[in-house]
Amino acid sequence: MNFLEEERRTLEQFLPTLDEKLRAIPFADLERPGNPGIGIYRELKGPSVLIPEALGGSGATPVDAVRIHRAIGSRSPSLAIAVAMHNFSVATLVEYSLYGDYTNDFMRSISADQLLVASGFAEGRTGTSILDPAMVARPAEGGYVVNGSKKPCSLTYSMHLLTASVAVPDPEAPGGHKRAVAIIPADAEGLDRRPFWANEILAGAESDELALTDVFVPDQLLFFPETQSDIDAVETGGFLWFELLISASYLGMASALAERVIERRRAGASELAALGTELEGAMSALEGVAQGLAGRERNDALLARCLFARFSVQQAIERASALGAELLGGMSFIGSKEASYLYAASRALAFHPPSRSAIAGSLAAYLGGDPFRML
């Protein structure tokens, strides 16, 4: 079968036997809390796949990464989401390394010990900007004290490090704050884990709550962006990585539905072509943006292109998952939870920031000639 062949070949190149091992585990077992997927990923040196080879990693490119995530999403949606949050965090450290050696030691440590990194950035808060930190850091002797929580936070129980966006009081603007990124060990005093995720869909991603109460962060583990009014080059790169990885992961879930249609010969040529048009067209859009990221583009034009691609993927998933579930038929729905699970899981891309309604004004203004602004 040619469908998903390139993605699984790339996965095998960087993480040999992962696809085989995931395929050997019952689907339901991969999607439950405490599943073996995250451990297998770590055993196969997945945590360092995006880290440059010079720092002990595999050096996967952005194009490699979107292919890897689509392939993983087609086998285990929960693992794809957990890994997307880790890889987004690691990619942000890689982005910092393009402008200095601030994070090189952290990346060497991740590579040496295959550490998993959770993402504590501003997700899951309706009505807030993606740039608004979910946690607050106040200055203390030798560093900062962080308070707040992140919910949901994937890899709640398996993480070794947490990267988190924090708001630091701005002495030059009374009542205002500056954005920063903090790196916090998983065993830091004052960091607690609390139940939060109540849905069985994607439960295997370990997306519960991380609550921080007076967690101390040394000066050297907190980084400030170059600009506070909008996103700087590092934040731009990190955001591009996030949208690509998360979109590819959900595209993999919708692709798993289509793969079942192809394998079971449940559709005619026109219906299969329609599925392929939606899914392969969406993947081509992601790969195009990934090529720009690999070429060191970090500008408002690529940000806008990335978001147009993400929402194109989201719409393609909506159409393809509905068609795929329909083509599999009622007996598939009755006899197994897999089709309905994949259908529901793939649609959750819509819940990740930014929402279409929140960013529509910026995208419309960009089309008319204004610079693109991330709100």
N, C-alpha and C positions, 0 to 999 in steps of 0.2 A: 504494500500500500504506500502510495506517495504522500498521502495526508499525514502531517506531523513528522515526516521522515527527517527533514532538515533540523527541526527542533530537537528531536531525540538523538540525532547524531551529535549535535553540539553538546547536549547533556552528557552523553557517553564520553565525549572528548574531555570534558572538565571534571566530571564526577562518575567515573567508570563504575558500573554495576548498580547505580542508584535506581535507574528505571526498572531493572530486573528485580531488585529487592522490593521496590514498592509494588510492582505487579504481582509479586508472590504473596502479598498480605491482603486479606479480605478488605474490600473498600470501606466497610463500616468500621473496621478496626483502626484504619488510618484516620478516621474522622472523629474519634472519641477522645475525650480528655485523657492524658497519659499515654497516648498512642506512641508506637516506636519510631515514627517517621523522623521526628526531630533528632533523636539519638543517632539514627542511621546517617542522616545528613551530616552530623558532626563527625562521626567516625570516618566518613569519606572525605573529610577536609573541606566540606562545603563552606564553613564560615570565612575562609580566606579566598574564595573564588574571585572576588573583585579586587583584591589587594594586588598591587604591582608585584611582579616576580622579584624585583630587587629588594622587596620588603618581606619576602617569604611566601607570597601568594601565588595564585594561578594566572593573574593578569587578564581575566576575561574582559572583553570590550563591551560597550553598551549594546551592540548588536548581539553578541554572544549572550549577554544577560537576558535580553527579552526572549530569546529563543529558549534559554534554560528555564525561564519562569513559565512560559507557555507549556513546555513539556512537563514540568512538575505539576502545574495546575490541572493537566489532563489526567494525572494519576491520583493526586491527593490535594484537593482544594485547601484544606487546613494547613498543610505543610507549605504550600505556595504562599499563603498569606503570611505565615510566621516568618518564612525566609525573606519575603519581600520587605518586611519591616527591619529585619537584620541587615539585609543588603543595602537598604536605603540609608541606615545609620552608618554602615561602613563606607558607602559611597560618599557620604558627607565628609568623613575623615579623609578620604582620597581627594576630595575637592580642596580641602584645606592644604593638602600637601602640594598642590599645584602652585601655591604662592609662598611656600616656606616649608620648614621641617617641623612645624608645630605638632603634628599628629603622627609622625613616622614611628616613634617609639610605641605608641598604642597599636598601630597596625602590625608592627613586628610581634608584639605580644599576642595579638589576636591570631596571627599566623602560627606562632610557636605552640600555643596552647589550644588552638581552635576554639576561641571564646565566642559565645553568642551575645549579640548586642541588641537590646530592646530599644524601641523608639518611643520617647516621651515628648513628641512634638504635638502641635495643637490640632489634634483630631477629635472628633466626637462631640464638639460643643456647638450646638445649633446657634446661629445668629452671631458668631464671632468670626473674625478674620483668621485665616490660616497663619498669619504672622503674629497673632496675639499669643504670647506664651501662656501655658496653663499653670505654671508654677512661678513663685516669687522667691528671689534670692536677696538677702540683705547682707551688707558687708559685716565681716567679723575679723578678728585678728588672724592673719594668715590666709584668709579666703572669704568664703560666703556661707551662709546658712540658708538652706532651701526648704520651702514649705509648699505643699500643694498635692495634687494627685493627677494621675493619668488613667482614664478609664474610657474605653477599653485599652489595654496595653498588651499586645501579643508578646509571647515568650515570657509571661509573668513568672513562671516557675523554672524555666530552663535557662534564663539569661545569666550572663556573668557580669555584664556591664549594662548600664542604662545611659543613653544619650538623651538629654532633655532640653527643650527650650525653656528659658527662664527670663523673668522680668527683673531687672536690677534698677533700684532707684537712681534717677539721674540728678546729680547734685546741681547741674546747670539748669534744670527745669523742675522747680518744686511741684510735687504731685505727679510728675511724669516718670517714665522709666526708659531704660535701654534694653534691647534684646541681647541675649547671650545664649551660648550652648554650653551645658555642663555635662561632664562625664562622671558617672557615679557608679562605684562598685556595687554589685548585687547584694553583698553582705554588709553594706553601710548601716551604721546604727541609725535608727529612726525610719528605715525603709520597711514598710509592711505590705503584705499581699492580702487582698480581700476579694471574696467572691463577687462577680459582677455579671458575667456572660450567662444569660439564662436560656439562650436558644441552642438547640442541638446542631443547627447549621453552623459550620466552621468552628465548632467547639474544640476541635483538636489544635487550634492555633494558640491556645492558652491565653485568651484575651480577657483577663480579669483586671482588677484595679491594683495599681501601685500607689500607695499613699506615703508621702514624705513628710515627716515631722522633725523639724530642726536637724536636717541632714547636713553635715559639714562637707563643703567642697573646697579643697585647696585652690589657691590662685592659679596654679599651673594646669588645673583641670577645668577651667572656665574660659571660653573664647568669645570675643565680641566681633560682630560683623563690621565691615568697613563703613557701612552707612546704616542709619536708623530709619530714615524716612521711607525707604523702599528696600527691596531685597538687593544685596550685593552679589558679586560674582559667585561666591561660595554658596550662598543660599539659593541663587538661581540654578546652579549646577545640581544641588541637592534636590530641589523641587523637580527638576527635569527627570532625575533618576527615579524619584518617587512615582511620578505619573507613568513613566514607562514600565516600571516593574509591577506596579499594582494593576495596570491595564492588561499587561501580558498575562499575569496570573489569572485574572478573570476570563480572559480570552481562552486560556487553556481549559477552563471548566466548560465553557460553551463548546469548545472543540471536542471535549470528551463525549458530549451528547451526539455531536455530528458523527464522530467515529463509530459509535454504536449503531447509528443509522446505516452507515456505509457497510459495516461488518455484517449486519443482519439483512442486508439487501431489501430494505423496507421502503425504498423510494425509486422513482423513475429518474431519468436523466435530467429533466428540467428541474426537478426538486433538488437533486444532488448538486447541480450547477448553481442553484440559488444559494444553497448552504455554503458552498465553496466561495462564491462571490462575496458573501458577507464576511466570512471569517478570514479568507486569504487577503481580501482587500484591507481589512482592519489591521492584519499583521504587517502588510506592506507599509501602511501609514506609520506604525510604531517603529519599524526598521528605518524608515526615512528620517524620523526625528533622532533615532539612536545614532545614525550616521553623522548628523550634525553635532551631536554631543561628543562623539568620538573625535570630531575635527576641531574640538576646543571652542565651539560656539557657545557663548554665554551672554545672550542678549534678549531684548524684549521680542524680537522677531521669532526666535526659536521658542521662547516661552509661549507665544501665541500659537505657533504651529503645533506645539506639543499639546496644548489644551484643545485645539480643534481636532487633533488626532484622538485624544482621549475620549472626547464626547462622540466622535465618529465610531470609535470602538464600542462605547457604551450603547449606542443605538444599534450597531450591528449585532451585539450580543442579545439585545432585546428581541430583535427579529429572528436571529438564528436559533436562539434557545427555544423560542415559542414554536418555530417550525420543526426543530429537531424533536422536541417532546411530542408534538402532534404526529410526526412520522413514525415514531417508535410505537405509538398506539396505546390504547387503553389497557391491554393486557400487560404491557411493560409497566405501566403505572400501578396496576393492581398487584402484580407479582413481585415487584422489587422497589425498594426505596431509592435506588441509585438515580434513575431518571429524574424523579421529582426533586431529589436532593441537588443534583447538578443544575437543574433549572432554577431553583431558588438561590443557590449559592452564587451562580454566575451573575445574577441580577444585583448583587450587593455592591458592585462597583459604584452604583449611584449614591451609596452612602459615604463615599470617601470625598474629602475636600479637593477642590472647591465644588459646590453644587452648581448646576447649570444656571439656576436663577441668580445665584450670588455673583457669578462671573460674567453674565451675559452683557452687562453694560460695558465692561472693560473690553470684551471681545468686539462688540459692535463699534465702540469708539475707535479701536485699532483698525478695523476695516475702513473706517472713514478717514484715517490718516493720523490719528493721535498715537503717541507712544503707548505701548501696552503697560498697564499697571496692575500688579497683583494686589488685591485688596484683602 
